[in-house]
Amino acid sequence: MNNDITYSIGDVAKKLNLTVQAIRYYDAEGLLPLLKRDSGGRRQFTEDDIRTLQMILDLRDAGVSIKDSATFEGWRLQGDGTLQARYDFLKQHEHELQSRIDSLNASMAHLHFKQWYYEKALDAGTERIHLVDDTNEIAQSTFDQYDQLTNDHDSNR
């Protein structure tokens, strides 16, 4: 990519769906240490700066703090001596993110079960179809029916 082409902060904000204030904040926090300015003091973004910002956003979305992102960026600037630290950092955050994804997937699965549960109860006009007689306990057959339904659905994909 051509790093001779520069972009304004407004262009970058539009491109990355960020506010100008957010970009200024990331710059002030030291996350864009190679960012150049023109003679009037305006930030001039290269393609590399935009990729760095995208990495910051990806790390943010993975739950990485600004402070830790700044540490990572500092390591990147130090060169090859920090390759292992950067790799370990990303692996650790991958594991943390995967744990969050797994937890969210479990929550989603529970929500899907409850939606099915209430859809069937609405169709029958009563929740009693799912309950053990004279209790509020969900019958094992309800779970079995749902599991069979989802297993059949998964095998048809």
N, C-alpha and C positions, 0 to 999 in steps of 0.2 A: 504494500500500500504506500501511497505517496504521502510522506510526512511534510511535504512542502505546502500542501493545502492546509489552510487554517479555517477554523469556524468560530463564530461568535458564541458567547455564552447563551444567547437566545436560541441560536441554531441547535446547540447541544441540548438545551433544555427541551426543545420540541422533539428532537431525535430520540431522546431517552425518556420522554414523558416525565420530566422533573421540573421543579420550579427553579428559577434562577437563584433564589435564596438557598435552596438545598445545595446547589453546586457551589455557591460561595462558601457555605458551611463546610462542605467536604474539603474545599481548598484551605480554609482557615484551620481545619483540624490536621493538616499536613498530609492529606491523602493524595494530593496532586503536586508532589514536590518538583516535578520537571516542567510544570506548566509555565509557559512563557507569556510575557506581556509586551504589548506594543509600546511605542514611545509615549502614548497617552495613558498608559497604565491599564489598558483593557486586556483582559485575558484572551489569549489566542490558543485555541484547542486544535491539536493535531489528531489524526486517526488513533495514534497510540494513546493520547489522553482520553479519548472517547472509550477505547477498550479498557483502560484503567478504571474509568468511571463505571463501566458496565460490570467489571469484576467487583467493584465496591458494592454495587447494587445486588449482585448475585450473592455476595457474602452477607450483606444486610438481610436479604430474604432468607438466607440459611440460618439467621439468628446470630450472626457474628457482630460483636459490638464495634462501634467506631474505633475505639482504642485498639482492639485486636486487629482491625483492618489496617490501621496505621502501622502497627507492628509488622504485619505481613508486608506492607508496602516498603517499609524500611529494610526488611530482609531482602526484598526483591532488588533494591538499589545497591545492596552490599555485594551482590553477585553470587558466584558459584559456591562460596563458602557457606551459604545459608540454604542450599538446595534441600538438605535433609530436614532442616527446621520447617521449611515451607511445605514440603511433602507431608511431614508429620502433622502440621497444623491443618492442612486440608483433609487428611485422613480422619483426624479427630472430629472435625466439623461435619464430615460426611457421616460418621457414625452417629453423632448427635442428631443430625437432620433425619437420618434413616429411622432412628427411634421415634422422633416426632411424627414422621410419616406413618410408621406402623401404628402408633397410638391413634392418629387421625383415621386411618383405615379401619381400625377396630371400632371407633366411634361411628363411622359411616355405616359399617356393617350392622351395628346395633340400631341405628336410625332406620335403615332399610327394613330390618326385621319388624320394628315397631310400626312403620308405615304399612307393611303387608298385614300385620296383626289387626290394625284398626280398619284397614280397607275391608278385610274379611268380616270383621265385626259389624261394620256399617252395612255390608251386603246382607248379612244375616239379621240385622236389626238388634243384635245383642252381642255383648262381649262374652257371655256365658259359654259360647261355642269353644272358647279357648281355655276355660277354667276347669279345675277339678271340681266335681260336684260339691255344692254348698261351701265353697271356699273362694278366696281371691287369688289362689295359687294357679299359675299358668301350668296347664297339663303338659306332660312330656310329649304327648302326641302332637301338640301344637309346634313345639320345637322340631320334632321329627319331620312333620309335614313341610315346614319352612326349609329345613336342611335338604330334604329331597328335592324341593322346588329349585333351590339355588344350585344344587349339584347338577340337576338336569339342565338348568340354564347354562352353567359353566361348561358342561360337556358339549353343548350345542354351539359353542363359539368357535 
